[in-house]
């Protein structure tokens, strides 16, 4: 099962993307999965910056 990543890490990836880095560059810089970075950036564009609740 995947481990939860910190909200701070998510915000740092989003900030890097806002400053012009691609999702792949931001993922490599902070050591997260490319798909996670792409998903976080896509969700941030529609206004969702915080993670959704896990579980039921």
Secondary structure, DSSP 8 states (H G I E B T S, - for coil): ------HHHHHHHHHHHHTT--HHHHHHHHT--HHHHHHHHHHHHTT--S------
